[in-house]
Amino acid sequence: MPSPSRLYAPPLGRGLRRDLHRKTSGVAQAHNLLLAKDWTGADLGELAKGQLAPFCLEGQDRLTIEGPKVTLSPPQAIALGVVLHELGTNAARYGALSNGTGRVDLSWTLGSGMVNLAWAERHGPSVLPPQRKGLGTKLIQRGLPDATIDWRFEADGVVCSIDLPLAKPRSGNGKEARH
């Protein structure tokens, strides 16, 4: 069956069609996690692994993902999934995952109702800020409206810090969970 982008969109160039497919598959992965939990939330570790898996070859130790168990609200899971997917895409195209020796470390900590994420690329090629602000750049910079995002292009690679306020967990019926 043809993809929805082929059914309803005017003809797209192969590159644009591939980019659209990648972006929508990242959102679909986040939706699958949420569906498995009756749309009550998604585990940050599972979300990160799912979003970044397409960019790391099996058996290669180029990606580290670590942090405590955190459950994200459905809107946060979708939005953060998109941001992580874009960071992974950029690392694979231009950054640490675009060569044979680069690494990406993603970690997070909890504190004061916030999750603090740290993305760090190292041993990749020299990186520069994007010359133009395409959709991917806008998604990283504005995709998490309640978060504080510090996205830097340092000599050894991209560094991105995200401070995201945690939403209250929800029960399976859409109401706030009581503890």
C-alpha positions as CSV (number, residue, x, y, z in Angstrom):
1,M,0.0,0.0,0.0
2,P,1.4,3.4,-0.9
3,S,2.4,5.7,2.0
4,P,-0.1,8.5,2.9
5,S,2.4,11.1,1.6
6,R,2.2,9.4,-1.9
7,L,-1.6,9.3,-1.8
8,Y,-2.4,12.9,-0.9
9,A,0.6,15.0,-1.6
10,P,1.9,16.4,-4.9
11,P,5.0,14.8,-6.3
12,L,7.9,15.2,-4.0
13,G,11.6,14.9,-4.6
14,R,13.1,11.6,-3.3
15,G,15.0,13.4,-0.6
16,L,12.0,15.4,0.7
17,R,9.9,12.2,0.6
18,R,12.6,10.3,2.6
19,D,12.8,13.1,5.2
20,L,9.0,13.3,5.6
21,H,8.9,9.5,6.1
22,R,11.7,9.6,8.7
23,K,9.9,12.4,10.6
24,T,6.6,10.6,10.6
25,S,8.1,7.3,11.6
26,G,9.6,9.0,14.7
27,V,6.2,10.2,15.7
28,A,4.7,6.8,15.0
29,Q,7.3,5.2,17.3
30,A,6.2,7.5,20.1
31,H,2.6,6.7,19.5
32,N,3.3,3.0,19.6
33,L,4.9,3.4,23.1
34,L,1.9,5.4,24.3
35,L,-0.6,2.8,22.9
36,A,1.2,0.1,24.7
37,K,0.5,2.0,28.0
38,D,-3.1,2.9,27.3
39,W,-2.0,6.4,26.4
40,T,-1.1,7.1,30.1
41,G,2.6,8.0,29.4
42,A,5.8,6.7,28.0
43,D,9.1,5.7,29.6
44,L,11.9,8.2,28.6
45,G,14.5,5.4,28.3
46,E,12.3,3.4,25.9
47,L,11.4,6.5,23.9
48,A,15.1,7.5,23.5
49,K,16.1,4.0,22.4
50,G,13.3,3.8,19.9
51,Q,14.0,7.2,18.4
52,L,17.8,6.8,18.2
53,A,17.9,3.1,17.1
54,P,17.7,3.9,13.3
55,F,21.0,5.9,13.6
56,C,23.1,3.2,15.3
57,L,24.2,0.0,13.6
58,E,23.7,-3.2,15.5
59,G,26.8,-4.2,17.5
60,Q,28.4,-0.7,17.5
61,D,29.0,0.9,20.8
62,R,28.6,4.5,19.6
63,L,25.5,5.5,21.6
64,T,25.0,5.6,25.4
65,I,21.6,6.2,26.8
66,E,21.2,6.4,30.6
67,G,19.1,7.9,33.3
68,P,16.6,7.1,36.0
69,K,13.1,5.8,35.1
70,V,10.9,8.8,34.0
71,T,7.4,8.6,32.7
72,L,6.5,11.4,30.3
73,S,3.0,12.6,29.6
74,P,1.7,11.7,26.1
75,P,2.2,15.3,24.7
76,Q,5.7,15.4,26.2
77,A,6.6,11.9,24.8
78,I,5.5,12.9,21.3
79,A,7.3,16.3,21.4
80,L,10.5,15.0,23.0
81,G,10.5,12.0,20.6
82,V,10.5,14.4,17.7
83,V,13.4,16.4,19.2
84,L,15.5,13.3,19.9
85,H,14.8,12.0,16.4
86,E,16.0,15.3,14.9
87,L,19.1,15.3,17.0
88,G,19.8,11.8,15.9
89,T,19.2,12.7,12.2
90,N,21.6,15.6,12.5
91,A,24.2,13.5,14.2
92,A,24.0,10.8,11.5
93,R,24.1,13.4,8.6
94,Y,26.6,15.9,9.9
95,G,27.8,15.1,13.4
96,A,29.3,12.4,15.5
97,L,27.4,9.5,13.9
98,S,28.4,10.6,10.3
99,N,32.0,9.1,10.7
100,G,33.4,5.8,12.0
101,T,34.6,7.1,15.3
102,G,32.0,9.5,16.8
103,R,29.9,8.9,19.8
104,V,26.7,10.3,21.2
105,D,25.9,10.3,25.0
106,L,22.4,11.0,26.1
107,S,21.7,11.1,29.8
108,W,19.2,12.7,32.2
109,T,18.6,13.4,35.8
110,L,15.6,14.4,37.9
111,G,15.2,17.4,40.1
112,S,12.5,19.7,41.4
113,G,9.7,18.4,39.1
114,M,12.1,18.6,36.1
115,V,13.9,16.2,33.9
116,N,17.3,17.5,32.8
117,L,18.6,15.9,29.6
118,A,22.1,16.2,28.2
119,W,23.0,15.3,24.6
120,A,26.7,15.3,23.8
121,E,28.4,14.4,20.6
122,R,32.2,13.8,20.5
123,H,34.9,12.6,18.1
124,G,32.8,13.6,15.1
125,P,33.7,16.1,12.4
126,S,33.8,19.8,13.2
127,V,30.3,21.1,13.3
128,L,28.9,24.6,12.6
129,P,25.4,26.0,13.4
130,P,23.0,25.5,10.5
131,Q,23.2,28.2,7.8
132,R,19.4,28.1,7.4
133,K,16.7,27.2,9.8
134,G,14.8,24.3,8.2
135,L,12.0,22.3,9.8
136,G,14.5,20.1,11.8
137,T,16.2,23.1,13.4
138,K,12.8,24.7,14.3
139,L,11.6,21.4,15.8
140,I,14.7,21.2,18.0
141,Q,14.5,24.8,19.1
142,R,10.7,25.1,19.5
143,G,9.4,21.6,19.7
144,L,9.1,21.6,23.5
145,P,7.3,24.8,24.3
146,D,7.6,24.4,28.1
147,A,11.3,23.4,28.1
148,T,14.5,25.4,28.2
149,I,16.8,24.3,25.4
150,D,20.4,25.1,25.1
151,W,21.7,23.8,21.7
152,R,25.4,24.6,21.1
153,F,27.9,23.7,18.3
154,E,31.2,23.2,20.1
155,A,34.6,22.1,18.7
156,D,34.1,18.5,19.5
157,G,30.4,18.3,18.6
158,V,26.9,19.3,19.3
159,V,25.8,19.7,22.9
160,C,22.1,20.1,23.7
161,S,20.7,20.5,27.2
162,I,17.0,20.3,27.7
163,D,15.2,21.2,31.0
164,L,11.7,19.8,30.8
165,P,9.1,20.3,33.5
166,L,7.4,17.0,34.2
167,A,3.6,16.9,33.8
168,K,1.5,15.0,36.3
169,P,0.9,11.4,35.4
170,R,-2.5,10.4,34.1
171,S,-4.6,7.4,34.7
172,G,-5.8,5.2,31.9
173,N,-9.1,7.1,31.7
174,G,-7.4,10.5,31.0
175,K,-7.8,11.8,34.5
176,E,-4.9,12.8,36.8
177,A,-3.6,9.9,38.8
178,R,-4.0,10.0,42.6
179,H,-1.1,8.9,44.7
